[in-house]
Every structure is written in structure tokens, then in C-alpha cells.
Amino acid sequence: MAGQAETHCTTVASRRIALPNCPNCNDFVFAPAASEFISKTRVRHIWSCEACGHEFSTSVRLFVDAREHALS
């Protein structure tokens, strides 16, 4: 497909944006296959490694602004 670009990410940069490594082969996984809200403050990401096919999940805590929460 024309117009596609490949971007390389250094280890330092990938750590800043919290990219996980596959627990099976240690390759970087760049985007979750799916995400779901578990609660108002937690999101679960489902990952699938392109290198080895291993699937795993991570959970992320969302920080809610107390001022915003008080208004709702």
C-alpha cells in the first residue's frame, strides 16, 4: 500500500509512552488490539504480539481531576 511510513522508536522514547514488551519474546508491542473501561478510573488493554502471537493484558489507572469530579 502506498503512503505507509515506518517509524523506529528508541528504548528511552518507548518507556516515556509506556509501551509494553511481550512477556513471551520481549518484543515491543506498539498498540493494543482492544481496550475497555473496567471502572471510572481503570482501563484494560488487550495486546497481541506480532512477533510470536502471544496475547496478554495490562491495566492502567486513570487520574481524575478532583475539581472536574466535584462538578459532576
VMD Tcl script that draws the C-alpha trace (Angstrom):
set ca {
  {0.00 0.00 0.00}
  {1.43 3.39 -0.99}
  {1.93 6.11 1.57}
  {2.82 3.94 4.53}
  {5.71 5.01 6.73}
  {7.75 3.09 9.24}
  {8.79 4.77 12.47}
  {11.53 3.48 14.72}
  {11.25 4.18 18.42}
  {14.20 4.16 20.79}
  {14.01 2.32 24.09}
  {14.01 5.60 26.03}
  {11.15 7.06 23.97}
  {9.08 3.90 24.23}
  {9.40 3.94 28.02}
  {8.04 7.50 28.13}
  {4.84 6.42 26.42}
  {4.61 3.14 28.35}
  {4.81 0.62 25.53}
  {4.88 -2.90 26.93}
  {7.22 -5.68 25.95}
  {5.78 -9.07 25.15}
  {6.24 -11.24 28.25}
  {6.89 -14.23 25.96}
  {9.52 -12.94 23.48}
  {10.35 -9.45 24.86}
  {9.48 -7.71 21.56}
  {7.78 -4.27 21.73}
  {4.03 -4.16 21.23}
  {3.01 -0.77 19.84}
  {-0.80 -0.65 20.03}
  {-3.42 -2.59 21.96}
  {-5.71 -4.88 19.97}
  {-8.59 -3.75 22.21}
  {-9.26 -1.52 25.21}
  {-12.12 -1.49 27.70}
  {-13.18 0.62 30.65}
  {-13.26 -1.50 33.79}
  {-14.35 1.36 36.04}
  {-14.30 5.17 36.08}
  {-10.61 5.08 36.96}
  {-9.26 1.97 35.22}
  {-8.80 0.83 31.60}
  {-7.71 -2.65 30.49}
  {-5.69 -3.01 27.27}
  {-5.54 -6.35 25.43}
  {-2.27 -6.80 23.50}
  {-1.27 -9.27 20.78}
  {2.40 -9.66 19.88}
  {3.01 -9.66 16.14}
  {6.34 -11.43 16.57}
  {5.17 -14.53 18.45}
  {1.35 -14.29 18.66}
  {1.25 -14.19 22.48}
  {-1.76 -12.32 23.93}
  {-1.72 -10.52 27.29}
  {-3.44 -7.65 29.08}
  {-2.40 -4.61 31.08}
  {-4.42 -2.34 33.34}
  {-3.99 1.44 33.52}
  {-5.20 3.70 36.33}
  {-6.77 6.95 35.17}
  {-6.27 10.04 37.30}
  {-9.45 12.05 37.75}
  {-9.18 15.79 38.33}
  {-10.86 16.40 41.71}
  {-12.35 19.71 40.51}
  {-13.87 18.06 37.47}
  {-15.22 15.19 39.56}
  {-16.85 17.63 42.05}
  {-18.78 19.35 39.24}
  {-20.48 16.21 38.01}
}
mol new
graphics top color blue
foreach p $ca { graphics top sphere $p radius 0.5 }
foreach p [lrange $ca 0 end-1] q [lrange $ca 1 end] { graphics top cylinder $p $q radius 0.2 }
display resetview
